[in-house]
Amino acid sequence: MPPPGNRRLSALEVVAILAAGLAAGTINAVVGSGTLITFPVLLAFGFAPVTANVSNTLGLAPGALTSAFGYRRELEGQGRRARRLAGLSISGAVLGAVLLLELPASAFKTIVPAFIVLALLLILAQPRLGRALAAHAERRDRVRGQEGPAVFGAVFVTGVYGGYFGAAQGIMLLAILGLGLDESLQRVNALKNLLAGLANLVSGIVFAFAAPHVDWTAAALLAVGSVTGGALGARYGRRLSPDALRALIVAVGIVAIVRLI
């Protein structure tokens, strides 16, 4: 018998969830927003929105940490900064996870479509954001390593968002860190992977101990897929076509909105 809250999956559902985890792990390593792949898949297979969200968070956390490890060379020399920002991201994620558990499920179903719309807008704006970040990196008009209060506050708020839902958390972090730090985009992306991975891990731990909604079978399948995808994304993900990737994410995001509404 499956554990309480878990349901028996068909072979097709198992393969689809594994594939969604693989795709999400790859996407998260490169830019973020992998949740917009996995969350709609779980909804399509009949999972309740909150169950889909907490299972998804648990499943994608290992892949996010795998991609962070894949970018470990780009993290060299950022240890002090990473520790400061990690504390903010973790504390924000705990608050976001608690809000998800304490607020009624109806609130999540009402709020999340707006979050997905925001995520899709960020994805569509990503090329422009990328150009702005590249131009900023060329100017080098800040003292290396000096994060301001705005960066600290924004990382904390992004952690809260990541603990509550998390779609496009990576894109938000790329924009915040890219504009607030004097670093190359690859080093910023490495830091983004670490912070997003820790936010997912910590909120996942909260859900594992406190949430009655986890489907452990789905979470395990996503974990297997996302770990593989995180490793692939860290090594080969930069070769993906940005336009094709963006179109796919927007398409599945629209499916999720329709499903929720």
C-alpha positions as CSV (number, residue, x, y, z in Angstrom):
1,M,0.0,0.0,0.0
2,P,1.3,3.5,-0.8
3,P,1.8,5.8,2.1
4,P,-1.0,8.2,3.1
5,G,-1.3,11.1,0.7
6,N,0.4,9.1,-2.1
7,R,-1.4,7.6,-5.0
8,R,-0.6,4.9,-7.5
9,L,0.9,6.2,-10.7
10,S,0.6,4.6,-14.1
11,A,3.7,3.8,-16.1
12,L,3.0,6.8,-18.4
13,E,2.8,9.1,-15.4
14,V,6.1,7.8,-13.9
15,V,7.9,8.4,-17.2
16,A,6.3,11.9,-17.6
17,I,7.2,13.0,-14.1
18,L,10.8,11.7,-14.5
19,A,11.1,13.5,-17.8
20,A,9.7,16.7,-16.3
21,G,12.2,16.5,-13.5
22,L,15.0,16.1,-15.9
23,A,13.9,19.1,-18.0
24,A,13.4,21.2,-14.9
25,G,16.8,20.3,-13.4
26,T,18.5,21.3,-16.7
27,I,16.5,24.6,-17.0
28,N,17.2,25.5,-13.4
29,A,20.9,25.1,-13.9
30,V,20.9,27.4,-16.9
31,V,18.5,30.1,-15.9
32,G,15.7,29.0,-13.6
33,S,11.9,28.5,-13.8
34,G,12.0,24.7,-14.0
35,T,8.9,24.7,-11.7
36,L,6.9,25.9,-14.8
37,I,7.6,22.5,-16.3
38,T,7.0,20.2,-13.3
39,F,4.1,22.0,-11.6
40,P,1.8,21.9,-14.7
41,V,2.7,18.2,-15.2
42,L,1.6,17.3,-11.6
43,L,-1.6,19.4,-12.0
44,A,-2.4,17.6,-15.3
45,F,-2.1,14.2,-13.5
46,G,-4.7,15.3,-10.9
47,F,-2.5,16.4,-8.0
48,A,-4.1,19.1,-5.9
49,P,-2.3,22.5,-6.2
50,V,-0.7,22.5,-2.8
51,T,0.3,18.8,-3.0
52,A,1.8,19.5,-6.4
53,N,3.7,22.5,-5.0
54,V,5.2,20.9,-1.9
55,S,6.1,17.6,-3.8
56,N,7.7,19.7,-6.5
57,T,9.8,21.7,-4.1
58,L,11.1,18.5,-2.4
59,G,11.8,16.9,-5.8
60,L,13.7,19.8,-7.3
61,A,15.9,20.6,-4.3
62,P,18.5,17.9,-5.0
63,G,18.8,18.9,-8.6
64,A,19.3,22.6,-7.7
65,L,22.2,21.6,-5.4
66,T,23.7,19.3,-8.0
67,S,23.8,22.3,-10.5
68,A,25.3,24.5,-7.8
69,F,28.1,21.8,-7.4
70,G,28.5,21.8,-11.1
71,Y,29.2,25.5,-11.0
72,R,31.7,25.2,-8.1
73,R,34.6,26.7,-10.0
74,E,32.5,29.9,-10.6
75,L,31.8,30.0,-6.9
76,E,35.5,30.2,-6.0
77,G,36.3,33.4,-4.2
78,Q,32.7,34.1,-3.3
79,G,32.6,32.1,-0.1
80,R,32.1,35.1,2.3
81,R,29.4,36.6,0.0
82,A,27.7,33.3,-0.4
83,R,27.5,32.7,3.3
84,R,25.9,36.2,3.9
85,L,23.4,35.8,1.1
86,A,22.6,32.2,2.0
87,G,21.5,33.2,5.4
88,L,19.0,35.6,3.9
89,S,17.8,33.2,1.3
90,I,17.3,30.4,3.9
91,S,15.4,32.5,6.4
92,G,13.2,33.9,3.7
93,A,12.5,30.4,2.4
94,V,11.5,29.2,5.9
95,L,9.0,32.1,6.2
96,G,7.6,31.3,2.7
97,A,7.2,27.7,3.5
98,V,5.4,28.5,6.8
99,L,3.1,30.9,5.0
100,L,2.2,28.1,2.5
101,L,1.4,25.7,5.3
102,E,-0.5,28.3,7.4
103,L,-2.6,30.0,4.7
104,P,-5.6,28.1,3.4
105,A,-5.2,26.1,0.2
106,S,-7.8,28.4,-1.4
107,A,-5.3,31.3,-1.0
108,F,-2.6,29.4,-2.8
109,K,-4.9,28.6,-5.7
110,T,-5.9,32.3,-5.9
111,I,-2.4,33.7,-5.6
112,V,-0.4,31.3,-7.7
113,P,-1.8,32.2,-11.1
114,A,-0.6,35.8,-10.5
115,F,2.8,34.4,-9.6
116,I,2.9,32.3,-12.8
117,V,2.0,35.4,-14.9
118,L,4.8,37.3,-13.2
119,A,7.2,34.4,-13.9
120,L,6.2,34.3,-17.6
121,L,6.7,38.0,-17.9
122,L,10.1,37.7,-16.5
123,I,10.9,34.9,-18.9
124,L,9.7,37.0,-21.8
125,A,11.8,39.9,-20.6
126,Q,14.8,37.7,-20.0
127,P,16.7,38.7,-23.2
128,R,16.4,42.4,-22.3
129,L,17.4,41.6,-18.8
130,G,20.4,39.7,-20.1
131,R,21.5,42.6,-22.3
132,A,21.2,45.0,-19.3
133,L,23.2,42.6,-17.1
134,A,25.9,42.2,-19.8
135,A,26.1,46.0,-20.2
136,H,26.4,46.4,-16.4
137,A,29.2,43.8,-16.3
138,E,31.1,45.7,-18.9
139,R,31.0,49.0,-16.9
140,R,32.6,47.5,-13.8
141,D,31.6,50.7,-11.9
142,R,31.3,49.0,-8.4
143,V,33.9,47.9,-5.9
144,R,34.1,44.1,-6.2
145,G,32.4,42.2,-3.4
146,Q,30.3,45.1,-2.0
147,E,26.7,44.1,-1.8
148,G,24.3,46.9,-0.7
149,P,21.2,46.8,1.5
150,A,19.0,46.6,-1.6
151,V,20.7,43.3,-2.6
152,F,20.3,41.9,0.9
153,G,16.6,42.8,1.1
154,A,15.8,41.6,-2.4
155,V,17.5,38.2,-1.8
156,F,15.4,37.8,1.4
157,V,12.2,38.6,-0.4
158,T,13.1,36.2,-3.2
159,G,13.7,33.5,-0.6
160,V,10.2,34.1,0.8
161,Y,8.8,33.8,-2.7
162,G,10.9,30.6,-3.3
163,G,9.7,29.0,-0.1
164,Y,6.0,29.7,-1.0
165,F,6.1,28.8,-4.7
166,G,9.4,29.5,-6.5
167,A,8.7,29.6,-10.3
168,A,11.2,31.9,-11.9
169,Q,13.0,32.4,-8.6
170,G,16.2,31.8,-10.5
171,I,15.5,34.6,-13.0
172,M,14.7,37.0,-10.2
173,L,18.0,36.2,-8.5
174,L,19.9,36.6,-11.7
175,A,18.5,40.1,-12.2
176,I,19.1,41.1,-8.5
177,L,22.6,39.7,-8.3
178,G,23.6,40.7,-11.8
179,L,22.6,44.3,-11.2
180,G,23.8,44.5,-7.6
181,L,27.2,42.8,-7.9
182,D,30.3,43.5,-9.9
183,E,30.7,39.9,-11.3
184,S,30.5,38.1,-14.6
185,L,27.2,36.5,-15.5
186,Q,28.6,33.0,-15.1
187,R,29.7,33.7,-11.5
188,V,26.4,35.3,-10.8
189,N,24.6,32.2,-12.2
190,A,26.7,30.0,-9.9
191,L,25.6,32.1,-6.9
192,K,22.0,32.0,-8.1
193,N,22.1,28.2,-8.3
194,L,23.4,28.0,-4.8
195,L,20.9,30.4,-3.3
196,A,17.9,28.9,-5.1
197,G,19.0,25.4,-4.2
198,L,19.3,26.2,-0.5
199,A,15.9,27.9,-0.6
200,N,14.4,24.8,-2.2
201,L,16.2,22.5,0.3
202,V,15.2,24.3,3.4
203,S,11.6,24.8,2.4
204,G,11.5,21.1,1.3
205,I,12.8,20.1,4.8
206,V,10.0,22.2,6.4
207,F,7.4,20.5,4.1
208,A,8.9,17.0,4.8
209,F,8.3,17.4,8.6
210,A,5.2,19.6,8.7
211,A,3.2,19.3,5.5
212,P,0.4,16.7,5.3
213,H,0.3,17.2,1.5
214,V,3.5,15.6,0.2
215,D,3.2,12.9,-2.4
216,W,6.5,11.1,-1.8
217,T,6.4,9.0,-5.0
218,A,6.1,12.1,-7.2
219,A,8.8,13.9,-5.1
220,A,11.2,10.9,-5.5
221,L,10.7,10.7,-9.2
222,L,11.3,14.5,-9.6
223,A,14.4,14.2,-7.5
224,V,15.9,11.5,-9.7
225,G,15.1,13.5,-12.8
226,S,16.3,16.8,-11.4
227,V,19.6,15.5,-10.2
228,T,20.4,14.2,-13.6
229,G,19.1,17.4,-15.2
230,G,21.1,19.6,-12.8
231,A,24.3,17.8,-13.8
232,L,23.5,18.0,-17.5
233,G,22.5,21.6,-17.3
234,A,25.7,22.6,-15.4
235,R,27.8,20.9,-18.1
236,Y,25.9,21.2,-21.4
237,G,22.9,23.5,-20.7
238,R,24.5,26.6,-22.1
239,R,24.2,25.0,-25.6
240,L,20.4,25.0,-25.5
241,S,18.6,27.4,-27.8
242,P,17.3,30.2,-25.6
243,D,14.4,31.0,-27.8
244,A,13.2,27.4,-27.9
245,L,13.6,27.0,-24.2
246,R,11.7,30.2,-23.5
247,A,8.8,29.2,-25.8
248,L,8.5,25.9,-24.0
249,I,8.4,27.4,-20.6
250,V,5.8,30.0,-21.6
251,A,3.7,27.3,-23.1
252,V,3.6,25.1,-20.0
253,G,3.1,28.2,-17.8
254,I,0.0,29.0,-19.8
255,V,-1.2,25.4,-19.3
256,A,-0.7,25.8,-15.6
257,I,-2.7,29.0,-15.4
258,V,-5.6,27.4,-17.4
259,R,-5.5,24.4,-15.1
260,L,-5.6,26.4,-11.9
261,I,-8.3,28.7,-13.1
